[in-house]
Amino acid sequence: TAKERIPAASDVPTMAEQGVADFVSGTWAGLIAPAGTPKEIVDRFAREIAKALANPKVIDQMEKTGVEPLAMTPDEFGRYIKREYDTWGKVVKEAGIKAQ
């Protein structure tokens, strides 16, 4: 369901290639510090993660498992989480999905 084929599954067509336009979905993972963590600690944590995600060995290992490494600043990641929440919250609401 990615926008483009991923290297680990390059023979698997995207949804768009299968005729389902505008359907892009995926999973993501990120690291989040507790509320109130000092900004200098959050910023250092983000810098260190970005360094690790720029390491060719780390990139290679992640891509072998189908994971696309992407470093974001804390503000960028916050905006990303908000977009995901808004997007999928709308889907959940329109579909009438309820927790059990």
Phi and psi restraints in degrees (range 20) as a CNS / XPLOR table:
assign (resid 1 and name C) (resid 2 and name N)
       (resid 2 and name CA) (resid 2 and name C) 1.0 -74.5 20.0 2
assign (resid 2 and name N) (resid 2 and name CA)
       (resid 2 and name C) (resid 3 and name N) 1.0 162.3 20.0 2
assign (resid 2 and name C) (resid 3 and name N)
       (resid 3 and name CA) (resid 3 and name C) 1.0 -64.7 20.0 2
assign (resid 3 and name N) (resid 3 and name CA)
       (resid 3 and name C) (resid 4 and name N) 1.0 -37.6 20.0 2
assign (resid 3 and name C) (resid 4 and name N)
       (resid 4 and name CA) (resid 4 and name C) 1.0 -128.2 20.0 2
assign (resid 4 and name N) (resid 4 and name CA)
       (resid 4 and name C) (resid 5 and name N) 1.0 159.0 20.0 2
assign (resid 4 and name C) (resid 5 and name N)
       (resid 5 and name CA) (resid 5 and name C) 1.0 -61.1 20.0 2
assign (resid 5 and name N) (resid 5 and name CA)
       (resid 5 and name C) (resid 6 and name N) 1.0 144.6 20.0 2
assign (resid 5 and name C) (resid 6 and name N)
       (resid 6 and name CA) (resid 6 and name C) 1.0 -97.4 20.0 2
assign (resid 6 and name N) (resid 6 and name CA)
       (resid 6 and name C) (resid 7 and name N) 1.0 145.4 20.0 2
assign (resid 6 and name C) (resid 7 and name N)
       (resid 7 and name CA) (resid 7 and name C) 1.0 -54.8 20.0 2
assign (resid 7 and name N) (resid 7 and name CA)
       (resid 7 and name C) (resid 8 and name N) 1.0 -37.7 20.0 2
assign (resid 7 and name C) (resid 8 and name N)
       (resid 8 and name CA) (resid 8 and name C) 1.0 -70.2 20.0 2
assign (resid 8 and name N) (resid 8 and name CA)
       (resid 8 and name C) (resid 9 and name N) 1.0 -16.4 20.0 2
assign (resid 8 and name C) (resid 9 and name N)
       (resid 9 and name CA) (resid 9 and name C) 1.0 -139.6 20.0 2
assign (resid 9 and name N) (resid 9 and name CA)
       (resid 9 and name C) (resid 10 and name N) 1.0 51.0 20.0 2
assign (resid 9 and name C) (resid 10 and name N)
       (resid 10 and name CA) (resid 10 and name C) 1.0 -64.9 20.0 2
assign (resid 10 and name N) (resid 10 and name CA)
       (resid 10 and name C) (resid 11 and name N) 1.0 -16.3 20.0 2
assign (resid 10 and name C) (resid 11 and name N)
       (resid 11 and name CA) (resid 11 and name C) 1.0 -88.6 20.0 2
assign (resid 11 and name N) (resid 11 and name CA)
       (resid 11 and name C) (resid 12 and name N) 1.0 -3.0 20.0 2
assign (resid 11 and name C) (resid 12 and name N)
       (resid 12 and name CA) (resid 12 and name C) 1.0 -94.8 20.0 2
assign (resid 12 and name N) (resid 12 and name CA)
       (resid 12 and name C) (resid 13 and name N) 1.0 118.2 20.0 2
assign (resid 12 and name C) (resid 13 and name N)
       (resid 13 and name CA) (resid 13 and name C) 1.0 -69.7 20.0 2
assign (resid 13 and name N) (resid 13 and name CA)
       (resid 13 and name C) (resid 14 and name N) 1.0 152.0 20.0 2
assign (resid 13 and name C) (resid 14 and name N)
       (resid 14 and name CA) (resid 14 and name C) 1.0 -73.0 20.0 2
assign (resid 14 and name N) (resid 14 and name CA)
       (resid 14 and name C) (resid 15 and name N) 1.0 168.3 20.0 2
assign (resid 14 and name C) (resid 15 and name N)
       (resid 15 and name CA) (resid 15 and name C) 1.0 -60.9 20.0 2
assign (resid 15 and name N) (resid 15 and name CA)
       (resid 15 and name C) (resid 16 and name N) 1.0 -41.6 20.0 2
assign (resid 15 and name C) (resid 16 and name N)
       (resid 16 and name CA) (resid 16 and name C) 1.0 -61.0 20.0 2
assign (resid 16 and name N) (resid 16 and name CA)
       (resid 16 and name C) (resid 17 and name N) 1.0 -40.1 20.0 2
assign (resid 16 and name C) (resid 17 and name N)
       (resid 17 and name CA) (resid 17 and name C) 1.0 -66.3 20.0 2
assign (resid 17 and name N) (resid 17 and name CA)
       (resid 17 and name C) (resid 18 and name N) 1.0 -21.5 20.0 2
assign (resid 17 and name C) (resid 18 and name N)
       (resid 18 and name CA) (resid 18 and name C) 1.0 -95.6 20.0 2
assign (resid 18 and name N) (resid 18 and name CA)
       (resid 18 and name C) (resid 19 and name N) 1.0 7.6 20.0 2
assign (resid 18 and name C) (resid 19 and name N)
       (resid 19 and name CA) (resid 19 and name C) 1.0 94.7 20.0 2
assign (resid 19 and name N) (resid 19 and name CA)
       (resid 19 and name C) (resid 20 and name N) 1.0 6.6 20.0 2
assign (resid 19 and name C) (resid 20 and name N)
       (resid 20 and name CA) (resid 20 and name C) 1.0 -105.6 20.0 2
assign (resid 20 and name N) (resid 20 and name CA)
       (resid 20 and name C) (resid 21 and name N) 1.0 90.5 20.0 2
assign (resid 20 and name C) (resid 21 and name N)
       (resid 21 and name CA) (resid 21 and name C) 1.0 -71.7 20.0 2
assign (resid 21 and name N) (resid 21 and name CA)
       (resid 21 and name C) (resid 22 and name N) 1.0 151.7 20.0 2
assign (resid 21 and name C) (resid 22 and name N)
       (resid 22 and name CA) (resid 22 and name C) 1.0 60.5 20.0 2
assign (resid 22 and name N) (resid 22 and name CA)
       (resid 22 and name C) (resid 23 and name N) 1.0 24.9 20.0 2
assign (resid 22 and name C) (resid 23 and name N)
       (resid 23 and name CA) (resid 23 and name C) 1.0 -111.4 20.0 2
assign (resid 23 and name N) (resid 23 and name CA)
       (resid 23 and name C) (resid 24 and name N) 1.0 104.5 20.0 2
assign (resid 23 and name C) (resid 24 and name N)
       (resid 24 and name CA) (resid 24 and name C) 1.0 -129.6 20.0 2
assign (resid 24 and name N) (resid 24 and name CA)
       (resid 24 and name C) (resid 25 and name N) 1.0 125.2 20.0 2
assign (resid 24 and name C) (resid 25 and name N)
       (resid 25 and name CA) (resid 25 and name C) 1.0 -150.0 20.0 2
assign (resid 25 and name N) (resid 25 and name CA)
       (resid 25 and name C) (resid 26 and name N) 1.0 154.2 20.0 2
assign (resid 25 and name C) (resid 26 and name N)
       (resid 26 and name CA) (resid 26 and name C) 1.0 -167.0 20.0 2
assign (resid 26 and name N) (resid 26 and name CA)
       (resid 26 and name C) (resid 27 and name N) 1.0 175.7 20.0 2
assign (resid 26 and name C) (resid 27 and name N)
       (resid 27 and name CA) (resid 27 and name C) 1.0 -103.9 20.0 2
assign (resid 27 and name N) (resid 27 and name CA)
       (resid 27 and name C) (resid 28 and name N) 1.0 157.6 20.0 2
assign (resid 27 and name C) (resid 28 and name N)
       (resid 28 and name CA) (resid 28 and name C) 1.0 -147.6 20.0 2
assign (resid 28 and name N) (resid 28 and name CA)
       (resid 28 and name C) (resid 29 and name N) 1.0 160.6 20.0 2
assign (resid 28 and name C) (resid 29 and name N)
       (resid 29 and name CA) (resid 29 and name C) 1.0 -139.5 20.0 2
assign (resid 29 and name N) (resid 29 and name CA)
       (resid 29 and name C) (resid 30 and name N) 1.0 147.9 20.0 2
assign (resid 29 and name C) (resid 30 and name N)
       (resid 30 and name CA) (resid 30 and name C) 1.0 -152.3 20.0 2
assign (resid 30 and name N) (resid 30 and name CA)
       (resid 30 and name C) (resid 31 and name N) 1.0 166.4 20.0 2
assign (resid 30 and name C) (resid 31 and name N)
       (resid 31 and name CA) (resid 31 and name C) 1.0 -108.2 20.0 2
assign (resid 31 and name N) (resid 31 and name CA)
       (resid 31 and name C) (resid 32 and name N) 1.0 132.0 20.0 2
assign (resid 31 and name C) (resid 32 and name N)
       (resid 32 and name CA) (resid 32 and name C) 1.0 -127.7 20.0 2
assign (resid 32 and name N) (resid 32 and name CA)
       (resid 32 and name C) (resid 33 and name N) 1.0 132.6 20.0 2
assign (resid 32 and name C) (resid 33 and name N)
       (resid 33 and name CA) (resid 33 and name C) 1.0 -89.2 20.0 2
assign (resid 33 and name N) (resid 33 and name CA)
       (resid 33 and name C) (resid 34 and name N) 1.0 156.0 20.0 2
assign (resid 33 and name C) (resid 34 and name N)
       (resid 34 and name CA) (resid 34 and name C) 1.0 -61.5 20.0 2
assign (resid 34 and name N) (resid 34 and name CA)
       (resid 34 and name C) (resid 35 and name N) 1.0 149.4 20.0 2
assign (resid 34 and name C) (resid 35 and name N)
       (resid 35 and name CA) (resid 35 and name C) 1.0 -54.6 20.0 2
assign (resid 35 and name N) (resid 35 and name CA)
       (resid 35 and name C) (resid 36 and name N) 1.0 140.0 20.0 2
assign (resid 35 and name C) (resid 36 and name N)
       (resid 36 and name CA) (resid 36 and name C) 1.0 89.4 20.0 2
assign (resid 36 and name N) (resid 36 and name CA)
       (resid 36 and name C) (resid 37 and name N) 1.0 -2.2 20.0 2
assign (resid 36 and name C) (resid 37 and name N)
       (resid 37 and name CA) (resid 37 and name C) 1.0 -63.5 20.0 2
assign (resid 37 and name N) (resid 37 and name CA)
       (resid 37 and name C) (resid 38 and name N) 1.0 131.8 20.0 2
assign (resid 37 and name C) (resid 38 and name N)
       (resid 38 and name CA) (resid 38 and name C) 1.0 -56.9 20.0 2
assign (resid 38 and name N) (resid 38 and name CA)
       (resid 38 and name C) (resid 39 and name N) 1.0 141.5 20.0 2
assign (resid 38 and name C) (resid 39 and name N)
       (resid 39 and name CA) (resid 39 and name C) 1.0 -55.2 20.0 2
assign (resid 39 and name N) (resid 39 and name CA)
       (resid 39 and name C) (resid 40 and name N) 1.0 -40.1 20.0 2
assign (resid 39 and name C) (resid 40 and name N)
       (resid 40 and name CA) (resid 40 and name C) 1.0 -63.9 20.0 2
assign (resid 40 and name N) (resid 40 and name CA)
       (resid 40 and name C) (resid 41 and name N) 1.0 -31.2 20.0 2
assign (resid 40 and name C) (resid 41 and name N)
       (resid 41 and name CA) (resid 41 and name C) 1.0 -74.1 20.0 2
assign (resid 41 and name N) (resid 41 and name CA)
       (resid 41 and name C) (resid 42 and name N) 1.0 -44.2 20.0 2
assign (resid 41 and name C) (resid 42 and name N)
       (resid 42 and name CA) (resid 42 and name C) 1.0 -60.2 20.0 2
assign (resid 42 and name N) (resid 42 and name CA)
       (resid 42 and name C) (resid 43 and name N) 1.0 -45.2 20.0 2
assign (resid 42 and name C) (resid 43 and name N)
       (resid 43 and name CA) (resid 43 and name C) 1.0 -64.0 20.0 2
assign (resid 43 and name N) (resid 43 and name CA)
       (resid 43 and name C) (resid 44 and name N) 1.0 -41.1 20.0 2
assign (resid 43 and name C) (resid 44 and name N)
       (resid 44 and name CA) (resid 44 and name C) 1.0 -65.5 20.0 2
assign (resid 44 and name N) (resid 44 and name CA)
       (resid 44 and name C) (resid 45 and name N) 1.0 -43.2 20.0 2
assign (resid 44 and name C) (resid 45 and name N)
       (resid 45 and name CA) (resid 45 and name C) 1.0 -56.6 20.0 2
assign (resid 45 and name N) (resid 45 and name CA)
       (resid 45 and name C) (resid 46 and name N) 1.0 -46.4 20.0 2
assign (resid 45 and name C) (resid 46 and name N)
       (resid 46 and name CA) (resid 46 and name C) 1.0 -63.2 20.0 2
assign (resid 46 and name N) (resid 46 and name CA)
       (resid 46 and name C) (resid 47 and name N) 1.0 -41.9 20.0 2
assign (resid 46 and name C) (resid 47 and name N)
       (resid 47 and name CA) (resid 47 and name C) 1.0 -61.9 20.0 2
assign (resid 47 and name N) (resid 47 and name CA)
       (resid 47 and name C) (resid 48 and name N) 1.0 -43.5 20.0 2
assign (resid 47 and name C) (resid 48 and name N)
       (resid 48 and name CA) (resid 48 and name C) 1.0 -66.7 20.0 2
assign (resid 48 and name N) (resid 48 and name CA)
       (resid 48 and name C) (resid 49 and name N) 1.0 -39.3 20.0 2
assign (resid 48 and name C) (resid 49 and name N)
       (resid 49 and name CA) (resid 49 and name C) 1.0 -64.3 20.0 2
assign (resid 49 and name N) (resid 49 and name CA)
       (resid 49 and name C) (resid 50 and name N) 1.0 -44.0 20.0 2
assign (resid 49 and name C) (resid 50 and name N)
       (resid 50 and name CA) (resid 50 and name C) 1.0 -60.0 20.0 2
assign (resid 50 and name N) (resid 50 and name CA)
       (resid 50 and name C) (resid 51 and name N) 1.0 -39.8 20.0 2
assign (resid 50 and name C) (resid 51 and name N)
       (resid 51 and name CA) (resid 51 and name C) 1.0 -61.6 20.0 2
assign (resid 51 and name N) (resid 51 and name CA)
       (resid 51 and name C) (resid 52 and name N) 1.0 -46.2 20.0 2
assign (resid 51 and name C) (resid 52 and name N)
       (resid 52 and name CA) (resid 52 and name C) 1.0 -62.3 20.0 2
assign (resid 52 and name N) (resid 52 and name CA)
       (resid 52 and name C) (resid 53 and name N) 1.0 -40.9 20.0 2
assign (resid 52 and name C) (resid 53 and name N)
       (resid 53 and name CA) (resid 53 and name C) 1.0 -75.7 20.0 2
assign (resid 53 and name N) (resid 53 and name CA)
       (resid 53 and name C) (resid 54 and name N) 1.0 -5.7 20.0 2
assign (resid 53 and name C) (resid 54 and name N)
       (resid 54 and name CA) (resid 54 and name C) 1.0 -97.8 20.0 2
assign (resid 54 and name N) (resid 54 and name CA)
       (resid 54 and name C) (resid 55 and name N) 1.0 -6.3 20.0 2
assign (resid 54 and name C) (resid 55 and name N)
       (resid 55 and name CA) (resid 55 and name C) 1.0 -75.7 20.0 2
assign (resid 55 and name N) (resid 55 and name CA)
       (resid 55 and name C) (resid 56 and name N) 1.0 122.3 20.0 2
assign (resid 55 and name C) (resid 56 and name N)
       (resid 56 and name CA) (resid 56 and name C) 1.0 -55.1 20.0 2
assign (resid 56 and name N) (resid 56 and name CA)
       (resid 56 and name C) (resid 57 and name N) 1.0 -34.5 20.0 2
assign (resid 56 and name C) (resid 57 and name N)
       (resid 57 and name CA) (resid 57 and name C) 1.0 -67.6 20.0 2
assign (resid 57 and name N) (resid 57 and name CA)
       (resid 57 and name C) (resid 58 and name N) 1.0 -39.9 20.0 2
assign (resid 57 and name C) (resid 58 and name N)
       (resid 58 and name CA) (resid 58 and name C) 1.0 -67.3 20.0 2
assign (resid 58 and name N) (resid 58 and name CA)
       (resid 58 and name C) (resid 59 and name N) 1.0 -45.7 20.0 2
assign (resid 58 and name C) (resid 59 and name N)
       (resid 59 and name CA) (resid 59 and name C) 1.0 -57.8 20.0 2
assign (resid 59 and name N) (resid 59 and name CA)
       (resid 59 and name C) (resid 60 and name N) 1.0 -47.4 20.0 2
assign (resid 59 and name C) (resid 60 and name N)
       (resid 60 and name CA) (resid 60 and name C) 1.0 -59.3 20.0 2
assign (resid 60 and name N) (resid 60 and name CA)
       (resid 60 and name C) (resid 61 and name N) 1.0 -47.5 20.0 2
assign (resid 60 and name C) (resid 61 and name N)
       (resid 61 and name CA) (resid 61 and name C) 1.0 -63.3 20.0 2
assign (resid 61 and name N) (resid 61 and name CA)
       (resid 61 and name C) (resid 62 and name N) 1.0 -41.1 20.0 2
assign (resid 61 and name C) (resid 62 and name N)
       (resid 62 and name CA) (resid 62 and name C) 1.0 -66.2 20.0 2
assign (resid 62 and name N) (resid 62 and name CA)
       (resid 62 and name C) (resid 63 and name N) 1.0 -46.2 20.0 2
assign (resid 62 and name C) (resid 63 and name N)
       (resid 63 and name CA) (resid 63 and name C) 1.0 -64.7 20.0 2
assign (resid 63 and name N) (resid 63 and name CA)
       (resid 63 and name C) (resid 64 and name N) 1.0 -31.4 20.0 2
assign (resid 63 and name C) (resid 64 and name N)
       (resid 64 and name CA) (resid 64 and name C) 1.0 -61.5 20.0 2
assign (resid 64 and name N) (resid 64 and name CA)
       (resid 64 and name C) (resid 65 and name N) 1.0 -27.1 20.0 2
assign (resid 64 and name C) (resid 65 and name N)
       (resid 65 and name CA) (resid 65 and name C) 1.0 -100.0 20.0 2
assign (resid 65 and name N) (resid 65 and name CA)
       (resid 65 and name C) (resid 66 and name N) 1.0 8.5 20.0 2
assign (resid 65 and name C) (resid 66 and name N)
       (resid 66 and name CA) (resid 66 and name C) 1.0 86.4 20.0 2
assign (resid 66 and name N) (resid 66 and name CA)
       (resid 66 and name C) (resid 67 and name N) 1.0 11.8 20.0 2
assign (resid 66 and name C) (resid 67 and name N)
       (resid 67 and name CA) (resid 67 and name C) 1.0 -97.9 20.0 2
assign (resid 67 and name N) (resid 67 and name CA)
       (resid 67 and name C) (resid 68 and name N) 1.0 130.4 20.0 2
assign (resid 67 and name C) (resid 68 and name N)
       (resid 68 and name CA) (resid 68 and name C) 1.0 -98.7 20.0 2
assign (resid 68 and name N) (resid 68 and name CA)
       (resid 68 and name C) (resid 69 and name N) 1.0 108.2 20.0 2
assign (resid 68 and name C) (resid 69 and name N)
       (resid 69 and name CA) (resid 69 and name C) 1.0 -68.6 20.0 2
assign (resid 69 and name N) (resid 69 and name CA)
       (resid 69 and name C) (resid 70 and name N) 1.0 136.8 20.0 2
assign (resid 69 and name C) (resid 70 and name N)
       (resid 70 and name CA) (resid 70 and name C) 1.0 -150.0 20.0 2
assign (resid 70 and name N) (resid 70 and name CA)
       (resid 70 and name C) (resid 71 and name N) 1.0 115.9 20.0 2
assign (resid 70 and name C) (resid 71 and name N)
       (resid 71 and name CA) (resid 71 and name C) 1.0 -91.8 20.0 2
assign (resid 71 and name N) (resid 71 and name CA)
       (resid 71 and name C) (resid 72 and name N) 1.0 140.5 20.0 2
assign (resid 71 and name C) (resid 72 and name N)
       (resid 72 and name CA) (resid 72 and name C) 1.0 -131.7 20.0 2
assign (resid 72 and name N) (resid 72 and name CA)
       (resid 72 and name C) (resid 73 and name N) 1.0 154.8 20.0 2
assign (resid 72 and name C) (resid 73 and name N)
       (resid 73 and name CA) (resid 73 and name C) 1.0 -72.0 20.0 2
assign (resid 73 and name N) (resid 73 and name CA)
       (resid 73 and name C) (resid 74 and name N) 1.0 162.9 20.0 2
assign (resid 73 and name C) (resid 74 and name N)
       (resid 74 and name CA) (resid 74 and name C) 1.0 -56.1 20.0 2
assign (resid 74 and name N) (resid 74 and name CA)
       (resid 74 and name C) (resid 75 and name N) 1.0 -39.6 20.0 2
assign (resid 74 and name C) (resid 75 and name N)
       (resid 75 and name CA) (resid 75 and name C) 1.0 -67.1 20.0 2
assign (resid 75 and name N) (resid 75 and name CA)
       (resid 75 and name C) (resid 76 and name N) 1.0 -42.0 20.0 2
assign (resid 75 and name C) (resid 76 and name N)
       (resid 76 and name CA) (resid 76 and name C) 1.0 -62.0 20.0 2
assign (resid 76 and name N) (resid 76 and name CA)
       (resid 76 and name C) (resid 77 and name N) 1.0 -42.9 20.0 2
assign (resid 76 and name C) (resid 77 and name N)
       (resid 77 and name CA) (resid 77 and name C) 1.0 -65.6 20.0 2
assign (resid 77 and name N) (resid 77 and name CA)
       (resid 77 and name C) (resid 78 and name N) 1.0 -39.2 20.0 2
assign (resid 77 and name C) (resid 78 and name N)
       (resid 78 and name CA) (resid 78 and name C) 1.0 -60.1 20.0 2
assign (resid 78 and name N) (resid 78 and name CA)
       (resid 78 and name C) (resid 79 and name N) 1.0 -43.3 20.0 2
assign (resid 78 and name C) (resid 79 and name N)
       (resid 79 and name CA) (resid 79 and name C) 1.0 -65.7 20.0 2
assign (resid 79 and name N) (resid 79 and name CA)
       (resid 79 and name C) (resid 80 and name N) 1.0 -38.8 20.0 2
assign (resid 79 and name C) (resid 80 and name N)
       (resid 80 and name CA) (resid 80 and name C) 1.0 -61.7 20.0 2
assign (resid 80 and name N) (resid 80 and name CA)
       (resid 80 and name C) (resid 81 and name N) 1.0 -47.6 20.0 2
assign (resid 80 and name C) (resid 81 and name N)
       (resid 81 and name CA) (resid 81 and name C) 1.0 -58.7 20.0 2
assign (resid 81 and name N) (resid 81 and name CA)
       (resid 81 and name C) (resid 82 and name N) 1.0 -42.2 20.0 2
assign (resid 81 and name C) (resid 82 and name N)
       (resid 82 and name CA) (resid 82 and name C) 1.0 -61.5 20.0 2
assign (resid 82 and name N) (resid 82 and name CA)
       (resid 82 and name C) (resid 83 and name N) 1.0 -44.5 20.0 2
assign (resid 82 and name C) (resid 83 and name N)
       (resid 83 and name CA) (resid 83 and name C) 1.0 -61.6 20.0 2
assign (resid 83 and name N) (resid 83 and name CA)
       (resid 83 and name C) (resid 84 and name N) 1.0 -43.3 20.0 2
assign (resid 83 and name C) (resid 84 and name N)
       (resid 84 and name CA) (resid 84 and name C) 1.0 -62.8 20.0 2
assign (resid 84 and name N) (resid 84 and name CA)
       (resid 84 and name C) (resid 85 and name N) 1.0 -44.2 20.0 2
assign (resid 84 and name C) (resid 85 and name N)
       (resid 85 and name CA) (resid 85 and name C) 1.0 -59.9 20.0 2
assign (resid 85 and name N) (resid 85 and name CA)
       (resid 85 and name C) (resid 86 and name N) 1.0 -45.8 20.0 2
assign (resid 85 and name C) (resid 86 and name N)
       (resid 86 and name CA) (resid 86 and name C) 1.0 -65.0 20.0 2
assign (resid 86 and name N) (resid 86 and name CA)
       (resid 86 and name C) (resid 87 and name N) 1.0 -44.9 20.0 2
assign (resid 86 and name C) (resid 87 and name N)
       (resid 87 and name CA) (resid 87 and name C) 1.0 -62.1 20.0 2
assign (resid 87 and name N) (resid 87 and name CA)
       (resid 87 and name C) (resid 88 and name N) 1.0 -54.6 20.0 2
assign (resid 87 and name C) (resid 88 and name N)
       (resid 88 and name CA) (resid 88 and name C) 1.0 -77.9 20.0 2
assign (resid 88 and name N) (resid 88 and name CA)
       (resid 88 and name C) (resid 89 and name N) 1.0 -26.4 20.0 2
assign (resid 88 and name C) (resid 89 and name N)
       (resid 89 and name CA) (resid 89 and name C) 1.0 -62.0 20.0 2
assign (resid 89 and name N) (resid 89 and name CA)
       (resid 89 and name C) (resid 90 and name N) 1.0 -39.5 20.0 2
assign (resid 89 and name C) (resid 90 and name N)
       (resid 90 and name CA) (resid 90 and name C) 1.0 -64.6 20.0 2
assign (resid 90 and name N) (resid 90 and name CA)
       (resid 90 and name C) (resid 91 and name N) 1.0 -43.3 20.0 2
assign (resid 90 and name C) (resid 91 and name N)
       (resid 91 and name CA) (resid 91 and name C) 1.0 -61.4 20.0 2
assign (resid 91 and name N) (resid 91 and name CA)
       (resid 91 and name C) (resid 92 and name N) 1.0 -46.3 20.0 2
assign (resid 91 and name C) (resid 92 and name N)
       (resid 92 and name CA) (resid 92 and name C) 1.0 -61.1 20.0 2
assign (resid 92 and name N) (resid 92 and name CA)
       (resid 92 and name C) (resid 93 and name N) 1.0 -45.1 20.0 2
assign (resid 92 and name C) (resid 93 and name N)
       (resid 93 and name CA) (resid 93 and name C) 1.0 -65.3 20.0 2
assign (resid 93 and name N) (resid 93 and name CA)
       (resid 93 and name C) (resid 94 and name N) 1.0 -47.5 20.0 2
assign (resid 93 and name C) (resid 94 and name N)
       (resid 94 and name CA) (resid 94 and name C) 1.0 -64.7 20.0 2
assign (resid 94 and name N) (resid 94 and name CA)
       (resid 94 and name C) (resid 95 and name N) 1.0 -30.8 20.0 2
assign (resid 94 and name C) (resid 95 and name N)
       (resid 95 and name CA) (resid 95 and name C) 1.0 -84.8 20.0 2
assign (resid 95 and name N) (resid 95 and name CA)
       (resid 95 and name C) (resid 96 and name N) 1.0 -8.9 20.0 2
assign (resid 95 and name C) (resid 96 and name N)
       (resid 96 and name CA) (resid 96 and name C) 1.0 70.2 20.0 2
assign (resid 96 and name N) (resid 96 and name CA)
       (resid 96 and name C) (resid 97 and name N) 1.0 28.7 20.0 2
assign (resid 96 and name C) (resid 97 and name N)
       (resid 97 and name CA) (resid 97 and name C) 1.0 -74.9 20.0 2
assign (resid 97 and name N) (resid 97 and name CA)
       (resid 97 and name C) (resid 98 and name N) 1.0 131.7 20.0 2
assign (resid 97 and name C) (resid 98 and name N)
       (resid 98 and name CA) (resid 98 and name C) 1.0 -125.2 20.0 2
assign (resid 98 and name N) (resid 98 and name CA)
       (resid 98 and name C) (resid 99 and name N) 1.0 145.5 20.0 2
assign (resid 98 and name C) (resid 99 and name N)
       (resid 99 and name CA) (resid 99 and name C) 1.0 -70.9 20.0 2
assign (resid 99 and name N) (resid 99 and name CA)
       (resid 99 and name C) (resid 100 and name N) 1.0 146.8 20.0 2
